[in-house]
Amino acid sequence: MTARATFAAGLPADVIAFYERWNGLPKTGLLPRLSDYFDTAAPELQPNVTIVDVLSPAEMTVRLFGTGLEQASGLYPTAQSLGVLYGEEVWERAKKLVWIVVTHPVGYVCIRRVRTSAGLVVDCPAVGLPIGVDIPDRRCFITYANVSGASEELAPEENFELVQEVQFLHWIDLGAGVPAKGLT
């Protein structure tokens, strides 16, 4: 079975390509290392990548926010809480999802519904994956979001404002199985 068979039908090719790139990296246990990712990052995908240091179930700090995401949102959340990108209601769900990803480990596919500065809601398909770091007791999360389709709908002065909803689609088994319960 190919990696593409792992994903829901209709997922954009760049989201699948990002997963395939992550999956092709050398692994320590079930996870590739962030240093290996940086050594081979695909320039065409990197602008839509977010990397998050996961310090606890409640504390998650943006390590890197891709330039494509910065341009679409007008936000520069590097070194800030990941929560600045989410609406209050969805932040609790997002934290839970990221914590499951880094502690299980498992990947996921979702649609992030993003509200724009003009009040439009656009869908951004995404994949989230754990990634290893060389800092003891530190967990790290990497995600790729397809924003190209959503960005095309925006007026020139309009930006993404915040994630209003995370529509979980499915888990990606990375070798440790998937959580027995879905995301609730």
N, C-alpha and C positions, 0 to 999 in steps of 0.2 A: 504494500500500500504506500502511495506517495504522500508527501507532506500535504499536498493540496487536498487530498481526500479527508484530511483531518478537519477541514474548515467548512463552515456553513456556505451553502451556495450563494453566489452573488457578492462575496467579499472581494473588495478591490485587490488587484494583482500586487500592488505595492505592499499591502498589509501581509499578504502571503510571502512575498519576497523577503520582507524583514524577518519573519519567523524562520524561513529557510536559512537565511544568513546566520541568525542566532544559533539555530540547530546545527549548522555546519562548523561552528567553532569547536576547538578542542575543549574537553570537559574534565573537570575535577569532580568526581562523583557524578551527579546529574546536571551540574551547572557549568557553563562556560565562565571564564573570568572576565571582568570588566576590562582589564588590561589587554586581553586578547581581542576583545571587541574593538577597543580604540585602535589597536594596531591594524585592523582590517575594515574599519567602518566604511560603508558605502556612501560616497559623497552625495549621491542622488537621494538617499533615504535619510541621512543625518539631520536635515533641517526639521524633520517632523518627529524627532526623538526627544523623550523626556527621561531623565535618569534621576531616581529618587533614593536617598539614603533613608532607610527605615530603621529608626532607633528603638521604637516600641510600637505597640498597637495604636497609640495615640499620637506619636511624634514622627513625622515624616517630612524630610527637608529636600527641596529640589536641588540637586547637584548640577543638573544641566537641563536647559530648556532650549530646544532647537530654534534656530533663527527663523525658520518657516512658521513655527508656532508663535514666536515673538511678533513677527510681522502680521500674522492673522489676528492676533489678540491685542497687540499694543501693550502687552504685559511683559515684565522682566522679573519673573519670580525666583530666579536663581538665588540660593541661600535663604529662601523664605519657606514657610510651611506650605506643603502641597495643598493645604486647605484653601489658600487664596484663590485657587482656580475653580472651586466648587461652591455651589449654592449650599446654604446651611443644611437643608434637609438631606441632600445627597452626599454630603461630606462623610457622615457616619457610615453610610453604605460603602463608599469608596475606600475608607480606611480599613473596613472589615475585609473587603476584597483584596487589597494589597497585602494585608497581614497574612491571609490565607495563602496567597501566592508565594510569599517569601518563607513561610514556615512549613508548608506542606512538602516539597515545592510542587507547583503546578502552574500552568499558564492559563490564560483565558482570552476569549474574544468577546468584544462588546460593541455597542453603539453608544457613543457619548452624544447626548442631545445638548447642544450649546446655544445659549441665548446670545444674540448679537446686541450691539448698542442701540439698534433701531427696534429691538423687540422681536425680531425674526428668530425662529428656532430652526437650526440646521443639524443634520446628522453627520457624525464623524466616526466611521468604523475604526476600531483599534484592536491591537493585540497587546497584552501585558505579560511579562515574563520575569522570573527571578534571574539574577546574575550575581556571581560570586565576586567578592572583594577581598583584598589582603589585609583587612583590618579585623582583628579578632572581635567577636560578638557584634559585628556590623552586618546588616542585611541590606541588599540593594535590589531595586526594581527598575526595569527598563520597559518603556512602552513606546509604541509607534502608532501614530494617528494619521489617518488619511484625511487631510483637510482640503485637498484640491477641489473636490466637487462642491464642498460647502463654501469655500472662498470665492468660487465663481459666482455664487448667488449674492455676494455682498456688493453694496455700492462702494465706490472708492474710499469714502471717508468712514465707512462702517467697519467695526472690529468685533471679534468674538469677545463676549464679556465674561461669561462663566458657564461652567457645566451645570445644567439644570437637572439632568437625569442620566443615569448609567443603566442602559438596557443590557443586562448580562445575556449573552447568547449561549456560550458553552465553555467548558473546561478543555484544556489541552493536556493530555497525559504526557508527562516528561519522563516517566519511568517509575514514579512513586504512586501511580494510580491517581484517581481524582477523589475529591472529598465526597464522603457518603451522602451528605446533604447538599442541596443546591445552595445558592446564595439567597438568604432570606432577609 
